[in-house]
């Protein structure tokens, strides 16, 4: 591995520290934010929640009552 680092370092005209810093940055950026695909149940729950929100069925933070219901427009 040390030989590979030296080869890349020479080819890219960089210091070893610079190369290792970048390698760690790339490695750690992938480790800090794990990516997971939502399950089918989570996706359905999310869609139901968004549909309810669009209809006006929601509770604001700090409210301690039943969800708001969308009203029909009065003209």
C-alpha positions as CSV (number, residue, x, y, z in Angstrom):
1,X,0.0,0.0,0.0
2,X,2.9,2.3,0.8
3,X,4.3,1.7,-2.7
4,X,0.9,2.6,-4.2
5,X,0.7,5.8,-2.2
6,X,4.2,6.8,-3.4
7,X,3.3,6.1,-7.1
8,X,0.1,8.2,-6.9
9,X,2.0,10.9,-5.0
10,X,4.6,11.2,-7.7
11,X,2.2,11.0,-10.5
12,X,0.0,13.7,-9.1
13,X,2.9,15.8,-7.7
14,X,1.4,15.9,-4.2
15,X,2.8,15.4,-0.8
16,X,2.0,12.2,1.1
17,X,0.1,14.2,3.8
18,X,-2.0,15.8,1.1
19,X,-2.9,12.5,-0.4
20,X,-3.7,10.8,2.9
21,X,-5.8,13.8,4.0
22,X,-7.9,13.6,0.9
23,X,-8.3,9.8,1.2
24,X,-9.5,10.3,4.8
25,X,-11.9,13.0,3.8
26,X,-13.4,10.8,1.2
27,X,-13.6,7.8,3.5
28,X,-15.1,9.8,6.4
29,X,-17.7,11.6,4.3
30,X,-19.1,8.2,3.3
31,X,-19.1,7.0,6.9
32,X,-20.8,10.0,8.6
33,X,-23.9,9.9,6.5
34,X,-25.1,6.3,6.1
35,X,-27.6,5.9,3.3
36,X,-30.4,3.5,3.6
37,X,-33.4,3.0,1.3
38,X,-36.7,3.3,3.1
39,X,-38.8,0.2,3.5
40,X,-42.0,-0.2,1.6
41,X,-44.0,0.5,4.8
42,X,-42.0,3.7,5.5
43,X,-42.6,4.9,1.9
44,X,-46.3,4.3,2.3
45,X,-46.5,6.0,5.6
46,X,-44.6,9.0,4.2
47,X,-47.0,9.3,1.3
48,X,-50.0,9.0,3.5
49,X,-48.6,11.7,5.7
50,X,-47.8,14.1,2.8
51,X,-51.3,13.5,1.4
52,X,-52.9,14.3,4.8
53,X,-50.8,17.5,5.1
54,X,-51.9,18.6,1.6
55,X,-55.5,18.1,2.7
56,X,-54.9,20.3,5.7
57,X,-55.0,17.5,8.3
58,X,-52.1,18.3,10.6
59,X,-51.3,19.5,14.1
60,X,-48.9,22.4,14.6
61,X,-46.1,22.2,17.1
62,X,-47.2,23.2,20.5
63,X,-50.9,22.4,19.8
64,X,-52.5,19.9,22.1
65,X,-55.7,19.2,20.3
66,X,-57.2,17.2,17.4
67,X,-55.7,17.6,13.9
68,X,-57.0,20.5,11.8
69,X,-59.4,19.5,9.1
70,X,-59.5,21.2,5.7
71,X,-62.6,23.2,5.2
72,X,-64.6,23.6,2.0
73,X,-64.1,27.0,0.3
74,X,-67.0,29.3,0.7
75,X,-67.7,31.7,-2.2
